[in-house]
Amino acid sequence: MNRSQRIETAVTPQTSRLYHGWRVVGTAFVIALFGWGLGFYGVGIYLVQLQARHGWPTGEIAPAVTLYYGLGATLIVFAGRSFEQFGPRRVVAAGAAAMACGLVLLAQATRPWQVYGAFTAMSLGWASMSGAAINIIVAPWFEARRGLAISLALNGASAGGVVIAPALVGLTDALGFAPALEIAAALMLIAVLPMAALLLRPRHPSEHDRADANAAATAAADGSAAREPAWDVPTVLRSGRFLTISLPFALGLLAQVGFLTHQMAFLSPIIGTAAAGWAVSLTTICAVAGRLLTGWFIDRIDRRVAAFGNFWVEIAGLALLATGGGAVTLYLGCALFGLGVGNMITLPALIVQQEFPKQHFSRVISLVVSINQFTFAFGPALLGYLQRGPGDYGFALLVCLVVDLTAAAIVVAPVVARRRRG
Protein backbone atom coordinates (compact mmCIF):
# COMPACT_ATOMS: atom_id res chain seq x y z
CA MET A 1 0.00 0.00 0.00
CA ASN A 2 1.53 3.34 -1.06
CA ARG A 3 1.47 6.57 0.97
CA SER A 4 -1.60 8.07 -0.75
CA GLN A 5 -3.57 4.86 -0.21
CA ARG A 6 -2.66 4.87 3.50
CA ILE A 7 -3.83 8.49 3.79
CA GLU A 8 -7.12 7.69 2.06
CA THR A 9 -7.71 4.72 4.34
CA ALA A 10 -6.98 6.83 7.41
CA VAL A 11 -9.35 9.66 6.61
CA THR A 12 -12.23 8.01 4.76
CA PRO A 13 -15.16 7.42 7.17
CA GLN A 14 -16.94 4.12 7.39
CA THR A 15 -19.93 4.47 5.07
CA SER A 16 -21.77 1.59 6.70
CA ARG A 17 -21.92 3.30 10.10
CA LEU A 18 -23.42 6.56 11.26
CA TYR A 19 -20.68 9.10 11.86
CA HIS A 20 -20.42 9.60 15.62
CA GLY A 21 -20.46 13.36 15.20
CA TRP A 22 -24.18 13.21 14.45
CA ARG A 23 -24.75 11.39 17.74
CA VAL A 24 -22.88 14.24 19.42
CA VAL A 25 -25.23 16.68 17.64
CA GLY A 26 -28.21 14.76 19.04
CA THR A 27 -26.72 14.87 22.52
CA ALA A 28 -26.05 18.61 22.19
CA PHE A 29 -29.68 19.09 21.10
CA VAL A 30 -30.88 17.46 24.34
CA ILE A 31 -28.43 19.51 26.42
CA ALA A 32 -29.68 22.71 24.76
CA LEU A 33 -33.30 21.60 25.20
CA PHE A 34 -32.94 21.46 28.98
CA GLY A 35 -30.32 24.17 29.29
CA TRP A 36 -32.46 26.79 27.55
CA GLY A 37 -35.82 25.34 28.59
CA LEU A 38 -34.99 25.44 32.29
CA GLY A 39 -32.23 28.05 32.29
CA PHE A 40 -33.69 30.70 29.95
CA TYR A 41 -37.37 30.26 29.11
CA GLY A 42 -38.16 28.95 32.57
CA VAL A 43 -36.77 31.97 34.40
CA GLY A 44 -39.83 34.15 33.82
CA ILE A 45 -42.06 31.30 35.01
CA TYR A 46 -40.06 30.95 38.23
CA LEU A 47 -40.40 34.64 39.06
CA VAL A 48 -44.16 34.67 38.46
CA GLN A 49 -44.65 31.56 40.58
CA LEU A 50 -42.46 32.83 43.41
CA GLN A 51 -44.42 36.08 43.51
CA ALA A 52 -47.74 34.24 43.52
CA ARG A 53 -46.57 31.76 46.14
CA HIS A 54 -44.91 34.11 48.61
CA GLY A 55 -46.15 37.57 47.69
CA TRP A 56 -42.60 38.89 47.29
CA PRO A 57 -42.33 42.20 45.41
CA THR A 58 -40.72 42.04 41.97
CA GLY A 59 -37.98 44.44 43.02
CA GLU A 60 -36.95 42.08 45.81
CA ILE A 61 -36.30 38.99 43.68
CA ALA A 62 -35.91 40.21 40.07
CA PRO A 63 -32.27 41.31 40.67
CA ALA A 64 -31.51 37.63 41.24
CA VAL A 65 -32.02 37.14 37.49
CA THR A 66 -29.50 39.89 36.72
CA LEU A 67 -27.08 38.16 39.11
CA TYR A 68 -27.80 34.87 37.34
CA TYR A 69 -27.01 36.17 33.86
CA GLY A 70 -24.04 38.24 35.05
CA LEU A 71 -22.44 35.38 36.95
CA GLY A 72 -23.24 33.00 34.09
CA ALA A 73 -21.53 35.35 31.63
CA THR A 74 -18.46 35.49 33.87
CA LEU A 75 -18.26 31.71 34.05
CA ILE A 76 -18.69 31.38 30.27
CA VAL A 77 -15.39 33.24 29.84
CA PHE A 78 -13.73 30.14 31.31
CA ALA A 79 -15.89 27.61 29.45
CA GLY A 80 -13.40 27.03 26.65
CA ARG A 81 -10.53 26.28 29.02
CA SER A 82 -12.79 24.09 31.21
CA PHE A 83 -13.90 21.96 28.26
CA GLU A 84 -10.29 21.61 27.11
CA GLN A 85 -9.01 20.65 30.56
CA PHE A 86 -11.79 18.41 31.87
CA GLY A 87 -13.60 17.29 28.72
CA PRO A 88 -17.27 17.70 27.78
CA ARG A 89 -18.50 14.69 29.78
CA ARG A 90 -17.38 16.09 33.13
CA VAL A 91 -18.27 19.71 32.40
CA VAL A 92 -21.78 18.91 31.15
CA ALA A 93 -22.41 16.45 34.01
CA ALA A 94 -21.31 19.03 36.59
CA GLY A 95 -23.42 21.70 34.90
CA ALA A 96 -26.53 19.54 34.80
CA ALA A 97 -26.07 18.66 38.48
CA ALA A 98 -25.68 22.36 39.36
CA MET A 99 -28.78 23.30 37.36
CA ALA A 100 -30.78 20.55 39.08
CA CYS A 101 -29.50 21.65 42.50
CA GLY A 102 -30.52 25.24 41.78
CA LEU A 103 -34.01 24.19 40.72
CA VAL A 104 -34.51 22.17 43.91
CA LEU A 105 -33.27 25.08 46.02
CA LEU A 106 -35.64 27.40 44.17
CA ALA A 107 -38.53 25.03 44.82
CA GLN A 108 -37.76 25.01 48.54
CA ALA A 109 -37.04 28.75 48.93
CA THR A 110 -38.89 30.42 51.79
CA ARG A 111 -36.86 33.65 51.97
CA PRO A 112 -35.89 36.04 49.15
CA TRP A 113 -32.16 35.60 49.83
CA GLN A 114 -32.53 31.89 49.11
CA VAL A 115 -33.64 32.74 45.56
CA TYR A 116 -30.25 34.39 45.03
CA GLY A 117 -28.48 31.24 46.21
CA ALA A 118 -30.58 29.08 43.88
CA PHE A 119 -29.86 31.24 40.85
CA THR A 120 -26.16 31.25 41.73
CA ALA A 121 -26.12 27.45 41.54
CA MET A 122 -28.12 27.54 38.30
CA SER A 123 -25.59 29.91 36.73
CA LEU A 124 -23.03 27.08 36.79
CA GLY A 125 -25.46 24.96 34.79
CA TRP A 126 -26.24 27.79 32.37
CA ALA A 127 -22.53 28.30 31.62
CA SER A 128 -22.12 24.56 30.94
CA MET A 129 -25.27 23.97 28.87
CA SER A 130 -25.96 27.13 26.86
CA GLY A 131 -24.68 28.57 23.58
CA ALA A 132 -20.90 28.52 24.13
CA ALA A 133 -21.03 24.96 25.47
CA ILE A 134 -23.08 23.66 22.53
CA ASN A 135 -20.64 25.21 20.05
CA ILE A 136 -17.63 23.81 21.88
CA ILE A 137 -19.17 20.31 22.03
CA VAL A 138 -20.12 20.13 18.34
CA ALA A 139 -17.29 22.08 16.67
CA PRO A 140 -14.48 19.45 16.90
CA TRP A 141 -16.57 16.95 14.95
CA PHE A 142 -17.26 19.05 11.84
CA GLU A 143 -15.54 21.44 9.46
CA ALA A 144 -17.32 21.66 6.10
CA ARG A 145 -20.78 21.07 7.57
CA ARG A 146 -20.28 22.77 10.91
CA GLY A 147 -22.98 25.34 10.15
CA LEU A 148 -25.58 22.64 9.59
CA ALA A 149 -24.44 20.64 12.63
CA ILE A 150 -24.52 23.59 15.02
CA SER A 151 -27.84 24.79 13.61
CA LEU A 152 -29.40 21.39 14.27
CA ALA A 153 -27.93 21.19 17.78
CA LEU A 154 -29.04 24.71 18.73
CA ASN A 155 -32.58 23.99 17.62
CA GLY A 156 -32.73 22.34 21.02
CA ALA A 157 -32.66 25.87 22.46
CA SER A 158 -35.81 26.82 20.55
CA ALA A 159 -37.39 23.49 21.38
CA GLY A 160 -36.83 24.35 25.03
CA GLY A 161 -39.28 27.23 24.61
CA VAL A 162 -41.77 25.08 22.70
CA VAL A 163 -41.61 21.95 24.91
CA ILE A 164 -40.05 22.61 28.32
CA ALA A 165 -41.67 25.95 29.18
CA PRO A 166 -45.28 24.80 28.51
CA ALA A 167 -44.56 21.53 30.30
CA LEU A 168 -43.36 23.48 33.35
CA VAL A 169 -46.56 25.53 33.36
CA GLY A 170 -48.68 22.39 33.00
CA LEU A 171 -46.86 20.55 35.78
CA THR A 172 -47.11 23.58 38.06
CA ASP A 173 -50.86 23.86 37.47
CA ALA A 174 -51.35 20.14 38.07
CA LEU A 175 -48.96 19.42 40.95
CA GLY A 176 -47.73 22.72 42.35
CA PHE A 177 -44.54 24.74 41.92
CA ALA A 178 -42.13 22.70 44.07
CA PRO A 179 -43.06 19.24 42.66
CA ALA A 180 -42.93 20.63 39.10
CA LEU A 181 -39.36 21.89 39.53
CA GLU A 182 -38.22 18.72 41.25
CA ILE A 183 -39.67 16.58 38.45
CA ALA A 184 -38.08 18.83 35.82
CA ALA A 185 -34.70 18.54 37.55
CA ALA A 186 -34.97 14.75 37.73
CA LEU A 187 -35.99 14.41 34.07
CA MET A 188 -33.06 16.57 33.02
CA LEU A 189 -30.59 14.40 34.92
CA ILE A 190 -32.13 11.20 33.58
CA ALA A 191 -31.89 12.48 30.00
CA VAL A 192 -28.57 14.37 30.04
CA LEU A 193 -26.23 12.39 32.27
CA PRO A 194 -26.38 9.01 30.43
CA MET A 195 -26.09 10.66 27.01
CA ALA A 196 -23.13 12.74 28.14
CA ALA A 197 -21.39 9.72 29.65
CA LEU A 198 -21.93 7.46 26.63
CA LEU A 199 -21.65 9.83 23.68
CA LEU A 200 -19.52 12.87 24.57
CA ARG A 201 -16.14 11.32 23.93
CA PRO A 202 -13.15 12.84 22.08
CA ARG A 203 -13.00 12.44 18.31
CA HIS A 204 -10.52 9.82 17.13
CA PRO A 205 -7.94 11.03 14.58
CA SER A 206 -9.31 8.60 11.99
CA GLU A 207 -12.90 9.85 12.35
CA HIS A 208 -14.13 12.43 9.86
CA ASP A 209 -17.45 13.60 8.55
CA ARG A 210 -17.80 12.56 4.92
CA ALA A 211 -17.71 16.19 3.81
CA ASP A 212 -14.41 16.69 5.67
CA ALA A 213 -12.58 13.67 4.24
CA ASN A 214 -10.99 15.49 1.30
CA ALA A 215 -9.74 18.33 3.48
CA ALA A 216 -8.28 15.83 5.95
CA ALA A 217 -6.54 13.96 3.13
CA THR A 218 -5.01 17.18 1.87
CA ALA A 219 -3.75 18.11 5.32
CA ALA A 220 -2.32 14.62 5.82
CA ALA A 221 -0.60 14.74 2.43
CA ASP A 222 1.00 18.08 3.30
CA GLY A 223 2.45 16.44 6.39
CA SER A 224 2.09 19.43 8.67
CA ALA A 225 -0.33 22.19 9.56
CA ALA A 226 0.44 25.86 9.19
CA ARG A 227 1.96 27.40 12.29
CA GLU A 228 -0.71 29.42 14.11
CA PRO A 229 -0.17 32.31 16.53
CA ALA A 230 -0.15 31.58 20.26
CA TRP A 231 -3.25 32.38 22.32
CA ASP A 232 -3.12 35.95 23.62
CA VAL A 233 -6.26 37.48 25.11
CA PRO A 234 -5.35 41.19 24.76
CA THR A 235 -4.42 40.71 21.11
CA VAL A 236 -7.70 38.90 20.41
CA LEU A 237 -9.81 41.50 22.22
CA ARG A 238 -8.20 44.35 20.27
CA SER A 239 -8.45 42.69 16.87
CA GLY A 240 -10.90 44.02 14.32
CA ARG A 241 -12.06 40.49 13.57
CA PHE A 242 -13.11 39.95 17.18
CA LEU A 243 -14.70 43.37 17.66
CA THR A 244 -16.77 43.06 14.47
CA ILE A 245 -18.13 39.73 15.76
CA SER A 246 -18.71 40.45 19.44
CA LEU A 247 -20.09 44.00 19.12
CA PRO A 248 -22.81 43.47 16.48
CA PHE A 249 -24.15 40.29 18.06
CA ALA A 250 -24.09 41.84 21.53
CA LEU A 251 -26.17 44.72 20.16
CA GLY A 252 -28.46 42.36 18.26
CA LEU A 253 -29.10 40.21 21.32
CA LEU A 254 -29.69 43.30 23.46
CA ALA A 255 -32.57 44.25 21.15
CA GLN A 256 -33.73 40.67 20.65
CA VAL A 257 -33.90 39.56 24.28
CA GLY A 258 -35.43 42.91 25.24
CA PHE A 259 -38.23 42.51 22.72
CA LEU A 260 -38.88 38.83 23.48
CA THR A 261 -39.17 39.62 27.19
CA HIS A 262 -41.77 42.33 26.50
CA GLN A 263 -43.48 40.67 23.54
CA MET A 264 -46.60 39.61 25.44
CA ALA A 265 -46.89 42.99 27.17
CA PHE A 266 -46.61 44.75 23.80
CA LEU A 267 -49.08 42.57 21.89
CA SER A 268 -51.75 41.81 24.51
CA PRO A 269 -53.33 45.31 24.66
CA ILE A 270 -53.53 45.37 20.85
CA ILE A 271 -54.75 41.90 19.85
CA GLY A 272 -55.67 40.27 23.18
CA THR A 273 -53.87 37.81 25.43
CA ALA A 274 -54.83 34.64 23.54
CA ALA A 275 -53.80 36.04 20.17
CA ALA A 276 -50.58 37.38 21.68
CA GLY A 277 -49.80 33.88 22.97
CA TRP A 278 -50.19 32.50 19.44
CA ALA A 279 -47.89 35.25 18.15
CA VAL A 280 -45.22 34.21 20.66
CA SER A 281 -45.58 30.59 19.52
CA LEU A 282 -45.30 31.70 15.89
CA THR A 283 -42.09 33.55 16.72
CA THR A 284 -40.59 30.44 18.29
CA ILE A 285 -41.64 28.18 15.40
CA CYS A 286 -40.13 30.62 12.90
CA ALA A 287 -36.92 30.67 14.95
CA VAL A 288 -36.60 26.91 14.42
CA ALA A 289 -37.45 27.25 10.71
CA GLY A 290 -35.00 30.10 10.23
CA ARG A 291 -32.15 28.20 11.85
CA LEU A 292 -32.86 25.08 9.80
CA LEU A 293 -33.05 27.08 6.57
CA THR A 294 -29.80 28.89 7.32
CA GLY A 295 -28.10 25.61 8.23
CA TRP A 296 -28.60 24.25 4.73
CA PHE A 297 -26.74 27.06 2.94
CA ILE A 298 -24.52 28.72 5.57
CA ASP A 299 -21.52 26.47 4.82
CA ARG A 300 -21.45 27.66 1.20
CA ILE A 301 -21.40 31.46 1.66
CA ASP A 302 -19.55 34.11 3.64
CA ARG A 303 -20.97 33.95 7.17
CA ARG A 304 -20.75 37.74 7.60
CA VAL A 305 -22.96 38.26 4.56
CA ALA A 306 -25.42 35.74 6.03
CA ALA A 307 -25.37 37.63 9.34
CA PHE A 308 -26.00 40.92 7.51
CA GLY A 309 -29.03 39.38 5.83
CA ASN A 310 -30.24 37.92 9.12
CA PHE A 311 -30.13 41.34 10.78
CA TRP A 312 -32.18 42.77 7.93
CA VAL A 313 -34.85 40.08 8.33
CA GLU A 314 -35.20 41.11 11.99
CA ILE A 315 -35.20 44.79 10.98
CA ALA A 316 -38.08 44.14 8.58
CA GLY A 317 -39.99 42.38 11.38
CA LEU A 318 -39.37 45.24 13.83
CA ALA A 319 -40.47 47.80 11.22
CA LEU A 320 -43.80 46.02 10.81
CA LEU A 321 -44.25 45.70 14.58
CA ALA A 322 -43.42 49.37 15.12
CA THR A 323 -46.20 50.47 12.74
CA GLY A 324 -48.75 49.25 15.28
CA GLY A 325 -51.00 47.89 12.53
CA GLY A 326 -53.64 45.19 12.70
CA ALA A 327 -53.30 41.57 13.71
CA VAL A 328 -52.09 40.39 10.28
CA THR A 329 -49.27 42.96 10.24
CA LEU A 330 -48.26 42.06 13.78
CA TYR A 331 -48.25 38.33 13.06
CA LEU A 332 -46.12 38.91 9.95
CA GLY A 333 -43.74 41.08 11.98
CA CYS A 334 -43.42 38.36 14.64
CA ALA A 335 -42.79 35.74 11.94
CA LEU A 336 -40.01 37.78 10.30
CA PHE A 337 -38.46 38.62 13.65
CA GLY A 338 -38.61 34.94 14.60
CA LEU A 339 -36.78 33.88 11.43
CA GLY A 340 -33.78 35.84 12.65
CA VAL A 341 -34.01 34.93 16.33
CA GLY A 342 -32.43 31.49 16.24
CA ASN A 343 -29.54 32.48 13.99
CA MET A 344 -28.42 35.19 16.40
CA ILE A 345 -26.81 32.57 18.66
CA THR A 346 -25.64 30.32 15.79
CA LEU A 347 -23.85 32.76 13.50
CA PRO A 348 -21.16 34.14 15.87
CA ALA A 349 -19.53 30.72 16.23
CA LEU A 350 -19.58 30.16 12.47
CA ILE A 351 -17.87 33.49 11.82
CA VAL A 352 -15.29 32.65 14.51
CA GLN A 353 -14.64 29.34 12.73
CA GLN A 354 -14.19 31.22 9.47
CA GLU A 355 -11.76 33.82 10.81
CA PHE A 356 -9.81 32.41 13.78
CA PRO A 357 -7.36 29.49 14.09
CA LYS A 358 -9.00 26.17 14.80
CA GLN A 359 -7.21 25.59 18.11
CA HIS A 360 -8.45 28.95 19.44
CA PHE A 361 -12.10 28.34 18.61
CA SER A 362 -13.37 27.31 22.04
CA ARG A 363 -11.72 30.23 23.86
CA VAL A 364 -12.73 32.86 21.29
CA ILE A 365 -16.37 31.75 21.21
CA SER A 366 -16.43 31.69 25.03
CA LEU A 367 -15.36 35.35 25.06
CA VAL A 368 -17.93 36.29 22.40
CA VAL A 369 -20.81 34.54 24.17
CA SER A 370 -19.80 36.00 27.53
CA ILE A 371 -19.82 39.55 26.14
CA ASN A 372 -23.15 38.86 24.44
CA GLN A 373 -24.71 37.65 27.67
CA PHE A 374 -23.44 40.56 29.73
CA THR A 375 -25.02 42.88 27.16
CA PHE A 376 -28.38 41.19 26.60
CA ALA A 377 -28.95 40.96 30.36
CA PHE A 378 -29.80 44.69 30.18
CA GLY A 379 -32.23 44.30 27.26
CA PRO A 380 -35.43 43.78 29.29
CA ALA A 381 -34.65 46.73 31.57
CA LEU A 382 -33.81 48.97 28.61
CA LEU A 383 -37.12 48.31 26.84
CA GLY A 384 -38.98 48.74 30.10
CA TYR A 385 -37.33 52.15 30.51
CA LEU A 386 -38.08 53.16 26.89
CA GLN A 387 -41.72 52.11 27.12
CA ARG A 388 -43.83 55.25 27.20
CA GLY A 389 -47.05 53.79 28.58
CA PRO A 390 -49.01 50.52 29.04
CA GLY A 391 -48.72 48.68 25.75
CA ASP A 392 -46.98 51.64 24.08
CA TYR A 393 -43.71 50.23 22.78
CA GLY A 394 -43.45 52.24 19.56
CA PHE A 395 -40.37 54.24 20.55
CA ALA A 396 -38.72 51.20 22.15
CA LEU A 397 -39.15 49.21 18.94
CA LEU A 398 -37.67 52.04 16.89
CA VAL A 399 -34.63 52.01 19.17
CA CYS A 400 -34.32 48.24 18.65
CA LEU A 401 -34.54 48.80 14.90
CA VAL A 402 -31.71 51.37 15.00
CA VAL A 403 -29.61 49.03 17.16
CA ASP A 404 -30.05 46.23 14.60
CA LEU A 405 -29.18 48.59 11.72
CA THR A 406 -25.97 49.51 13.52
CA ALA A 407 -25.17 45.85 14.16
CA ALA A 408 -25.75 44.95 10.51
CA ALA A 409 -23.37 47.69 9.36
CA ILE A 410 -20.63 46.57 11.78
CA VAL A 411 -20.78 42.85 10.98
CA VAL A 412 -20.51 43.39 7.21
CA ALA A 413 -17.85 46.15 7.40
CA PRO A 414 -14.87 43.76 6.95
CA VAL A 415 -16.50 42.28 3.83
CA VAL A 416 -17.01 45.75 2.35
CA ALA A 417 -13.40 46.67 3.20
CA ARG A 418 -12.03 43.52 1.52
CA ARG A 419 -14.02 44.15 -1.64
CA ARG A 420 -12.83 47.74 -1.83
CA ARG A 421 -9.22 46.61 -1.50
CA GLY A 422 -9.76 43.88 -4.08
Secondary structure, 3 states (H helix, E strand, C coil): CCHHHHHHHHHCCCCCCCCHHHHHHHHHHHHHHHHHHHHHHHHHHHHHHHHHHHCCCHHHHCHHHHHHHHHHHHHHHCHHHHHHHHCHHHHHHHHHHHHHHHHHHHHHCCCHHHHHHHHHHHHHHHHHHCHHHHHHHHHHHCCCCHHHHHHHHHHHHHHHHHHHHHHHHHHHHHHCHHHHHHHHHHHHHHHHHHHHHHHCCCCCCCCCCHHHHHHHHHHHHHCCCCCCCCCCHHHHHHCHHHHHHHHHHHHHHHHHHHHHHHHHHHHHHHHCHHHHHHHHHHHHHHHHHHHHHHHHHHHHCCHHHHHHHHHHHHHHHHHHHHCCCCHHHHHHHHHHHHHHHCHHHHHHHHHHHHHCCHHHHHHHHHHHHHHHHHHHCCHHHHHHHHCCECCECHHHHHHHHHHHHHHHHHHHHHHHHHHHHC
